[in-house]
Amino acid sequence: MYVYLLLEFQSSIDHFMAVRILGYLALLYQDLIRSEKLTK
């Protein structure tokens, strides 16, 4: 099990922050698949 803490400091409000976090999560999964650390 992986636990990641993501902190991002911004100077303004981002109304699409959920979309940005979803993109970060997708990149994390891609990296886990490439490094073969994620099993089926």
N, CA, C, O and CB atoms as a CASP TS submission, in Angstrom:
PFRMAT TS
TARGET T0000
AUTHOR 0000-0000-0000
METHOD Language model
MODEL 1
PARENT N/A
ATOM      1  N   MET     1       0.843  -1.167   0.000  1.00  0.00           N
ATOM      2  CA  MET     1       0.000   0.000   0.000  1.00  0.00           C
ATOM      3  C   MET     1       0.893   1.235   0.000  1.00  0.00           C
ATOM      4  O   MET     1       1.898   1.294   0.708  1.00  0.00           O
ATOM      5  CB  MET     1      -0.962  -0.005   1.214  1.00  0.00           C
ATOM      6  N   TYR     2       0.515   2.199  -0.790  1.00  0.00           N
ATOM      7  CA  TYR     2       1.260   3.441  -0.891  1.00  0.00           C
ATOM      8  C   TYR     2       0.456   4.569  -0.264  1.00  0.00           C
ATOM      9  O   TYR     2      -0.760   4.644  -0.439  1.00  0.00           O
ATOM     10  CB  TYR     2       1.597   3.762  -2.360  1.00  0.00           C
ATOM     11  N   VAL     3       1.120   5.427   0.450  1.00  0.00           N
ATOM     12  CA  VAL     3       0.487   6.625   1.000  1.00  0.00           C
ATOM     13  C   VAL     3       1.337   7.814   0.563  1.00  0.00           C
ATOM     14  O   VAL     3       2.529   7.877   0.863  1.00  0.00           O
ATOM     15  CB  VAL     3       0.355   6.551   2.581  1.00  0.00           C
ATOM     16  N   TYR     4       0.724   8.746  -0.140  1.00  0.00           N
ATOM     17  CA  TYR     4       1.427   9.931  -0.613  1.00  0.00           C
ATOM     18  C   TYR     4       0.755  11.167  -0.033  1.00  0.00           C
ATOM     19  O   TYR     4      -0.470  11.256   0.040  1.00  0.00           O
ATOM     20  CB  TYR     4       1.448   9.989  -2.164  1.00  0.00           C
ATOM     21  N   LEU     5       1.567  12.093   0.367  1.00  0.00           N
ATOM     22  CA  LEU     5       1.070  13.375   0.838  1.00  0.00           C
ATOM     23  C   LEU     5       1.485  14.418  -0.191  1.00  0.00           C
ATOM     24  O   LEU     5       2.674  14.621  -0.440  1.00  0.00           O
ATOM     25  CB  LEU     5       1.619  13.724   2.275  1.00  0.00           C
ATOM     26  N   LEU     6       0.512  15.063  -0.773  1.00  0.00           N
ATOM     27  CA  LEU     6       0.773  16.039  -1.830  1.00  0.00           C
ATOM     28  C   LEU     6       0.415  17.426  -1.319  1.00  0.00           C
ATOM     29  O   LEU     6      -0.737  17.702  -0.984  1.00  0.00           O
ATOM     30  CB  LEU     6      -0.030  15.701  -3.119  1.00  0.00           C
ATOM     31  N   LEU     7       1.410  18.286  -1.267  1.00  0.00           N
ATOM     32  CA  LEU     7       1.195  19.674  -0.880  1.00  0.00           C
ATOM     33  C   LEU     7       1.557  20.565  -2.057  1.00  0.00           C
ATOM     34  O   LEU     7       2.613  20.406  -2.670  1.00  0.00           O
ATOM     35  CB  LEU     7       2.030  20.046   0.381  1.00  0.00           C
ATOM     36  N   GLU     8       0.686  21.487  -2.361  1.00  0.00           N
ATOM     37  CA  GLU     8       0.964  22.420  -3.447  1.00  0.00           C
ATOM     38  C   GLU     8       0.521  23.804  -2.999  1.00  0.00           C
ATOM     39  O   GLU     8      -0.649  24.019  -2.683  1.00  0.00           O
ATOM     40  CB  GLU     8       0.241  21.993  -4.770  1.00  0.00           C
ATOM     41  N   PHE     9       1.444  24.723  -2.974  1.00  0.00           N
ATOM     42  CA  PHE     9       1.145  26.081  -2.559  1.00  0.00           C
ATOM     43  C   PHE     9       0.823  26.920  -3.792  1.00  0.00           C
ATOM     44  O   PHE     9       1.554  26.893  -4.782  1.00  0.00           O
ATOM     45  CB  PHE     9       2.328  26.691  -1.766  1.00  0.00           C
ATOM     46  N   GLN    10      -0.265  27.656  -3.721  1.00  0.00           N
ATOM     47  CA  GLN    10      -0.722  28.459  -4.854  1.00  0.00           C
ATOM     48  C   GLN    10      -1.004  29.880  -4.386  1.00  0.00           C
ATOM     49  O   GLN    10      -1.304  30.120  -3.217  1.00  0.00           O
ATOM     50  CB  GLN    10      -1.986  27.835  -5.505  1.00  0.00           C
ATOM     51  N   SER    11      -0.903  30.791  -5.304  1.00  0.00           N
ATOM     52  CA  SER    11      -1.180  32.183  -4.970  1.00  0.00           C
ATOM     53  C   SER    11      -2.639  32.560  -5.238  1.00  0.00           C
ATOM     54  O   SER    11      -3.099  33.616  -4.805  1.00  0.00           O
ATOM     55  CB  SER    11      -0.257  33.097  -5.758  1.00  0.00           C
ATOM     56  N   SER    12      -3.361  31.696  -5.951  1.00  0.00           N
ATOM     57  CA  SER    12      -4.769  31.983  -6.237  1.00  0.00           C
ATOM     58  C   SER    12      -5.588  30.690  -6.146  1.00  0.00           C
ATOM     59  O   SER    12      -5.038  29.590  -6.086  1.00  0.00           O
ATOM     60  CB  SER    12      -4.926  32.632  -7.648  1.00  0.00           C
ATOM     61  N   ILE    13      -6.890  30.848  -6.136  1.00  0.00           N
ATOM     62  CA  ILE    13      -7.792  29.704  -6.043  1.00  0.00           C
ATOM     63  C   ILE    13      -7.866  29.002  -7.392  1.00  0.00           C
ATOM     64  O   ILE    13      -8.013  29.648  -8.430  1.00  0.00           O
ATOM     65  CB  ILE    13      -9.202  30.146  -5.580  1.00  0.00           C
ATOM     66  N   ASP    14      -7.764  27.684  -7.372  1.00  0.00           N
ATOM     67  CA  ASP    14      -7.893  26.892  -8.595  1.00  0.00           C
ATOM     68  C   ASP    14      -9.185  26.089  -8.493  1.00  0.00           C
ATOM     69  O   ASP    14      -9.282  25.165  -7.685  1.00  0.00           O
ATOM     70  CB  ASP    14      -6.649  25.948  -8.810  1.00  0.00           C
ATOM     71  N   HIS    15     -10.171  26.438  -9.308  1.00  0.00           N
ATOM     72  CA  HIS    15     -11.464  25.769  -9.247  1.00  0.00           C
ATOM     73  C   HIS    15     -11.412  24.364  -9.850  1.00  0.00           C
ATOM     74  O   HIS    15     -12.350  23.585  -9.680  1.00  0.00           O
ATOM     75  CB  HIS    15     -12.512  26.602  -9.965  1.00  0.00           C
ATOM     76  N   PHE    16     -10.338  24.037 -10.545  1.00  0.00           N
ATOM     77  CA  PHE    16     -10.197  22.727 -11.165  1.00  0.00           C
ATOM     78  C   PHE    16      -9.105  21.905 -10.477  1.00  0.00           C
ATOM     79  O   PHE    16      -8.428  21.102 -11.119  1.00  0.00           O
ATOM     80  CB  PHE    16      -9.885  22.877 -12.655  1.00  0.00           C
ATOM     81  N   MET    17      -8.942  22.110  -9.180  1.00  0.00           N
ATOM     82  CA  MET    17      -7.913  21.400  -8.421  1.00  0.00           C
ATOM     83  C   MET    17      -8.149  19.893  -8.438  1.00  0.00           C
ATOM     84  O   MET    17      -7.190  19.121  -8.464  1.00  0.00           O
ATOM     85  CB  MET    17      -7.876  21.905  -6.980  1.00  0.00           C
ATOM     86  N   ALA    18      -9.404  19.466  -8.425  1.00  0.00           N
ATOM     87  CA  ALA    18      -9.703  18.033  -8.467  1.00  0.00           C
ATOM     88  C   ALA    18      -9.182  17.404  -9.755  1.00  0.00           C
ATOM     89  O   ALA    18      -8.699  16.271  -9.745  1.00  0.00           O
ATOM     90  CB  ALA    18     -11.214  17.797  -8.338  1.00  0.00           C
ATOM     91  N   VAL    19      -9.279  18.133 -10.861  1.00  0.00           N
ATOM     92  CA  VAL    19      -8.777  17.625 -12.142  1.00  0.00           C
ATOM     93  C   VAL    19      -7.255  17.527 -12.112  1.00  0.00           C
ATOM     94  O   VAL    19      -6.686  16.572 -12.641  1.00  0.00           O
ATOM     95  CB  VAL    19      -9.232  18.534 -13.309  1.00  0.00           C
ATOM     96  N   ARG    20      -6.598  18.493 -11.504  1.00  0.00           N
ATOM     97  CA  ARG    20      -5.141  18.480 -11.394  1.00  0.00           C
ATOM     98  C   ARG    20      -4.669  17.299 -10.544  1.00  0.00           C
ATOM     99  O   ARG    20      -3.697  16.629 -10.891  1.00  0.00           O
ATOM    100  CB  ARG    20      -4.637  19.802 -10.793  1.00  0.00           C
ATOM    101  N   ILE    21      -5.362  17.050  -9.431  1.00  0.00           N
ATOM    102  CA  ILE    21      -5.002  15.920  -8.566  1.00  0.00           C
ATOM    103  C   ILE    21      -5.231  14.602  -9.295  1.00  0.00           C
ATOM    104  O   ILE    21      -4.444  13.668  -9.142  1.00  0.00           O
ATOM    105  CB  ILE    21      -5.816  15.954  -7.253  1.00  0.00           C
ATOM    106  N   LEU    22      -6.302  14.515 -10.087  1.00  0.00           N
ATOM    107  CA  LEU    22      -6.556  13.320 -10.875  1.00  0.00           C
ATOM    108  C   LEU    22      -5.421  13.069 -11.863  1.00  0.00           C
ATOM    109  O   LEU    22      -5.024  11.924 -12.082  1.00  0.00           O
ATOM    110  CB  LEU    22      -7.886  13.445 -11.615  1.00  0.00           C
ATOM    111  N   GLY    23      -4.900  14.138 -12.458  1.00  0.00           N
ATOM    112  CA  GLY    23      -3.754  14.007 -13.357  1.00  0.00           C
ATOM    113  C   GLY    23      -2.515  13.506 -12.636  1.00  0.00           C
ATOM    114  O   GLY    23      -1.787  12.665 -13.163  1.00  0.00           O
ATOM    115  N   TYR    24      -2.265  14.022 -11.420  1.00  0.00           N
ATOM    116  CA  TYR    24      -1.135  13.545 -10.624  1.00  0.00           C
ATOM    117  C   TYR    24      -1.290  12.074 -10.293  1.00  0.00           C
ATOM    118  O   TYR    24      -0.315  11.324 -10.330  1.00  0.00           O
ATOM    119  CB  TYR    24      -0.999  14.359  -9.339  1.00  0.00           C
ATOM    120  N   LEU    25      -2.513  11.649  -9.968  1.00  0.00           N
ATOM    121  CA  LEU    25      -2.764  10.251  -9.633  1.00  0.00           C
ATOM    122  C   LEU    25      -2.530   9.359 -10.855  1.00  0.00           C
ATOM    123  O   LEU    25      -1.965   8.272 -10.730  1.00  0.00           O
ATOM    124  CB  LEU    25      -4.202  10.073  -9.105  1.00  0.00           C
ATOM    125  N   ALA    26      -2.959   9.812 -12.026  1.00  0.00           N
ATOM    126  CA  ALA    26      -2.739   9.056 -13.250  1.00  0.00           C
ATOM    127  C   ALA    26      -1.249   8.917 -13.544  1.00  0.00           C
ATOM    128  O   ALA    26      -0.799   7.845 -13.950  1.00  0.00           O
ATOM    129  CB  ALA    26      -3.450   9.725 -14.425  1.00  0.00           C
ATOM    130  N   LEU    27      -0.481   9.984 -13.345  1.00  0.00           N
ATOM    131  CA  LEU    27       0.972   9.911 -13.552  1.00  0.00           C
ATOM    132  C   LEU    27       1.632   8.956 -12.566  1.00  0.00           C
ATOM    133  O   LEU    27       2.579   8.253 -12.918  1.00  0.00           O
ATOM    134  CB  LEU    27       1.598  11.300 -13.423  1.00  0.00           C
ATOM    135  N   LEU    28       1.132   8.930 -11.330  1.00  0.00           N
ATOM    136  CA  LEU    28       1.660   8.006 -10.334  1.00  0.00           C
ATOM    137  C   LEU    28       1.416   6.572 -10.769  1.00  0.00           C
ATOM    138  O   LEU    28       2.323   5.742 -10.697  1.00  0.00           O
ATOM    139  CB  LEU    28       1.024   8.264  -8.960  1.00  0.00           C
ATOM    140  N   TYR    29       0.198   6.266 -11.223  1.00  0.00           N
ATOM    141  CA  TYR    29      -0.105   4.910 -11.684  1.00  0.00           C
ATOM    142  C   TYR    29       0.741   4.536 -12.897  1.00  0.00           C
ATOM    143  O   TYR    29       1.202   3.398 -12.992  1.00  0.00           O
ATOM    144  CB  TYR    29      -1.591   4.784 -12.024  1.00  0.00           C
ATOM    145  N   GLN    30       0.953   5.463 -13.819  1.00  0.00           N
ATOM    146  CA  GLN    30       1.796   5.184 -14.981  1.00  0.00           C
ATOM    147  C   GLN    30       3.212   4.844 -14.547  1.00  0.00           C
ATOM    148  O   GLN    30       3.821   3.923 -15.091  1.00  0.00           O
ATOM    149  CB  GLN    30       1.811   6.382 -15.938  1.00  0.00           C
ATOM    150  N   ASP    31       3.740   5.571 -13.579  1.00  0.00           N
ATOM    151  CA  ASP    31       5.086   5.303 -13.096  1.00  0.00           C
ATOM    152  C   ASP    31       5.164   3.947 -12.405  1.00  0.00           C
ATOM    153  O   ASP    31       6.141   3.218 -12.580  1.00  0.00           O
ATOM    154  CB  ASP    31       5.534   6.404 -12.144  1.00  0.00           C
ATOM    155  N   LEU    32       4.145   3.603 -11.624  1.00  0.00           N
ATOM    156  CA  LEU    32       4.131   2.296 -10.961  1.00  0.00           C
ATOM    157  C   LEU    32       4.053   1.161 -11.973  1.00  0.00           C
ATOM    158  O   LEU    32       4.695   0.127 -11.787  1.00  0.00           O
ATOM    159  CB  LEU    32       2.957   2.206  -9.988  1.00  0.00           C
ATOM    160  N   ILE    33       3.288   1.334 -13.025  1.00  0.00           N
ATOM    161  CA  ILE    33       3.182   0.312 -14.066  1.00  0.00           C
ATOM    162  C   ILE    33       4.505   0.167 -14.806  1.00  0.00           C
ATOM    163  O   ILE    33       4.949  -0.953 -15.060  1.00  0.00           O
ATOM    164  CB  ILE    33       2.052   0.658 -15.054  1.00  0.00           C
ATOM    165  N   ARG    34       5.144   1.283 -15.156  1.00  0.00           N
ATOM    166  CA  ARG    34       6.429   1.240 -15.861  1.00  0.00           C
ATOM    167  C   ARG    34       7.518   0.575 -15.030  1.00  0.00           C
ATOM    168  O   ARG    34       8.341  -0.172 -15.559  1.00  0.00           O
ATOM    169  CB  ARG    34       6.863   2.645 -16.239  1.00  0.00           C
ATOM    170  N   SER    35       7.521   0.846 -13.740  1.00  0.00           N
ATOM    171  CA  SER    35       8.568   0.273 -12.879  1.00  0.00           C
ATOM    172  C   SER    35       8.217  -1.139 -12.422  1.00  0.00           C
ATOM    173  O   SER    35       8.970  -1.762 -11.673  1.00  0.00           O
ATOM    174  CB  SER    35       8.797   1.166 -11.659  1.00  0.00           C
ATOM    175  N   GLU    36       7.066  -1.641 -12.877  1.00  0.00           N
ATOM    176  CA  GLU    36       6.601  -3.004 -12.587  1.00  0.00           C
ATOM    177  C   GLU    36       6.454  -3.253 -11.092  1.00  0.00           C
ATOM    178  O   GLU    36       6.671  -4.372 -10.626  1.00  0.00           O
ATOM    179  CB  GLU    36       7.562  -4.023 -13.181  1.00  0.00           C
ATOM    180  N   LYS    37       6.088  -2.220 -10.335  1.00  0.00           N
ATOM    181  CA  LYS    37       5.825  -2.368  -8.908  1.00  0.00           C
ATOM    182  C   LYS    37       4.348  -2.596  -8.624  1.00  0.00           C
ATOM    183  O   LYS    37       3.973  -2.900  -7.492  1.00  0.00           O
ATOM    184  CB  LYS    37       6.308  -1.144  -8.160  1.00  0.00           C
ATOM    185  N   LEU    38       3.509  -2.451  -9.641  1.00  0.00           N
ATOM    186  CA  LEU    38       2.080  -2.626  -9.492  1.00  0.00           C
ATOM    187  C   LEU    38       1.723  -4.000 -10.061  1.00  0.00           C
ATOM    188  O   LEU    38       2.001  -4.279 -11.227  1.00  0.00           O
ATOM    189  CB  LEU    38       1.283  -1.478 -10.208  1.00  0.00           C
ATOM    190  N   THR    39       1.119  -4.845  -9.255  1.00  0.00           N
ATOM    191  CA  THR    39       0.744  -6.178  -9.714  1.00  0.00           C
ATOM    192  C   THR    39      -0.729  -6.201 -10.107  1.00  0.00           C
ATOM    193  O   THR    39      -1.501  -5.324  -9.720  1.00  0.00           O
ATOM    194  CB  THR    39       1.028  -7.230  -8.623  1.00  0.00           C
ATOM    195  N   LYS    40      -1.101  -7.201 -10.870  1.00  0.00           N
ATOM    196  CA  LYS    40      -2.490  -7.313 -11.338  1.00  0.00           C
ATOM    197  C   LYS    40      -3.426  -7.724 -10.242  1.00  0.00           C
ATOM    198  O   LYS    40      -4.627  -7.863 -10.475  1.00  0.00           O
ATOM    199  CB  LYS    40      -2.589  -8.297 -12.469  1.00  0.00           C
TER
END
